[in-house]
Amino acid sequence: MFLADPVLFSLSLLDTGAILFLLIYFVIVLSDLECDYLNAQECCSRLNIWVYPKLIAHVFLNSLLFVHGHWVLFFINLPVTCWMAYEVINVPKGNMGIYDPTEIHNRGQLKRHMRDCMVFLGFYLILFFIYLYCMISSLLKGDPINRIDEGEIINEM
């Protein structure tokens, strides 16, 4: 363990907040494609740029949780990490990336990508508040006020 728990959970909050903003960007770009404000080529090129940074941020977060021994949070994050890696590894040859302009309108892939973004958005929103709770509880782990009895507060100066 090379970081204190409050610092670890602060980094987790920042990382999860960045991924949340990125997912909101994904939803906006996909909805722009759905409403024909963007063409498929431009939409997919905008989204494919951010697939690897999103995966790297999540793997970084998961590895920090693993190193520090927060097993419950690690195992909560593990399926999402595996799913992201699975999506990146199983991109068909010849495709531009996960988001391919020639296939995004076929077989309801646009709806599937939008659904996946919404599921990830909900997952990361829940994780954001879990990390916020963990950070606050780790900050308050020690007794911040010296107390002798329940009703008596001592201020030492």
N, C-alpha and C positions, 0 to 999 in steps of 0.2 A: 504494500500500500504506500503509494508515494503522494497521494493527495488526501487532505482531510475531507470528511464527509460533506461539510457545507460547501467546500470548493467543488467537489465532485458533482453534487446536485445542482450547483450553480451552472457548471458546464453543461450538465444534462438539460437544464432549463433553456440555456442559450441554444444548444444544438436542436432541441425539440422545437423551440420557437422558430429557428431558421427553417427547419423542415416544414413547419406549419405554413409559413409564408410562401415557401416554394410550392406546396400543395395548393394553396389558394391561387397562385399564379397558374398552375396546371389546370385548375377548374375554370378559370377565366379564359384561358387560351382555348380549351376544348369547347366551352360554350360559345366562344366567338366563331369557331369552326362550324358548330352546329347551326348557328344563325347566319352563316355565310358572310361574316365580316372578314374572315381570313380564308385563304385557299389552303388546301391540304398540305402542299409543299412547305409553305411558310409556317404553318402550325406545327408540323412534325419536326421541322428543323429547330424551331424554338424549344420544343419539349425535349428532344433527344439530347440537347446540350446539357440539360440538368439531371439526366437519369443517373449518371455516374457520381456527380457530387452528392446527390441524395443517398445513394447506396454507401458511399464512403463515410458520410456523416453518421449514418445509422450503424455501420460496422464499428466506427470509432467509439460511439456511445456504448455499444454492446460490449466491446473489448474493455472499456473502462469499468463497466459494471462487473465483468468477469474477473478482472484483476483485483478489484476491491472486495470481492466476495459477496456482492449483493445478488444472491442466487435467484431469488424470486423475481426481481426486476429483469435479470438476465434471461430467465426462461420465459418471461412474458414477451420480451423483445426478440427472442430467437426465431420463432416462426415467421415473423415479418422480415427479418434479415434473410432467412432461407428463401422466402417467396420472392424477394427482390433479386437475389442472386439467381434464382431459377429463371425469372423473366429475362434477365440480361444474358444468361448462358444460352437459353433456347430461342434466341432471335434467329429466324430462318436465314439461310445464306442468300445474299442478294438484297435483303431488306436494309433500309436506311438505319434502322434501330428498332427499339420497342414500338415506337410510333412510326409507321410506314405510310407515306402518302398514297400509295397505290392500293393499300388494303384497309385503310381506316374507315372507309364508307361501306365496305363489304361485310356481310354476316353480322351486322350490329356491333362491330368493334368499337365504334365511337361511344355507344352506350356502355359497353363493357369497360372502356377506359375511364369514362365518367364515373361509373359505379365504383371502380377500384379507387379512384381519387377520393371519392366521398367516404369510402370505408377507411382508407388511410387517414383522412382528415379527422374522422371521429376517433380513431385509435390514438393518433398523436395528441389530440385535444385532451383525451382522458389521461394519457401519460404525462402531459404538461402539468396537470393539476396533481397527479401523484408525485411527480418530482418536486413540485412546489411544497406539498405537504411534507415530503421527506427532508427538504432543505430547512423548512421552519422547525421541524421536530429535531433535526440534528443541531441546529443553532441553539435550541432551548434545552438540550440534553442535560447540561449542568444547571445547577440552581443559580440563576442570575442574581438573586437576592439572598443574602445570608440570613437564615432564620434559626432561632433557637426553639421557640414554640410556634404553634400554628397561628396564634394571634399577634405575635410580637415580631416586629421587623427591626433589625439592627442596621443602621447605616454607619459604616466605619469610614472615617475620613483621615 
